[in-house]
């Protein structure tokens, strides 16, 4: 189910790989609608990592809710699931980050966001994992196209033909005559 208001969007889903791609597209479309294009890549990456964590770790089921909220110049993306265990940001050096094939989701969320966190859900079992980004509308961040008026097309200058009587030498030739004008 998808519901949204002017500055709030909520999507309920099963966190499966196919649904994660759909949610990325929904988040991207919502941010375009709110004219927050500069945030699309970071928000889509963050929500993908949080949903991937639900898919891999949440128990007893993979049902979750994604909330996107724009308030006071800040975009907050939250993922709520029914697993009460709070996520832990792994120490990259202890995990051998260069060779690790997993365990970097929260580190990516931390890297792309200005703030993030996790808390137990206030009204029941489960938790909320969220991140936030400073929101600047695309119209302020993206320069508007500049219209340049085309100069009128000038017709090439017509050659000036100078008639010279045989034996006479002109004292001054027009410029056009000196650059290739042919006597007629």
Secondary structure, DSSP 4 states (H G I P E B T S, - for coil): -EEE-SSEEEEEEE--HHHHHHHHHHHHHHHHHTT-GGGHHHHHHHHHHHHHHHHHH--S--EEEEEEEEETTEEEEEEEES--PPP-PPPTTTTTTTT-SSS-HHHHHHHHSSEEEEEE-TTSSSEEEEEEEE---HHHHSPPPPP-PPPPPPPPPPPPP----TT---S---HHHHTTPPP-
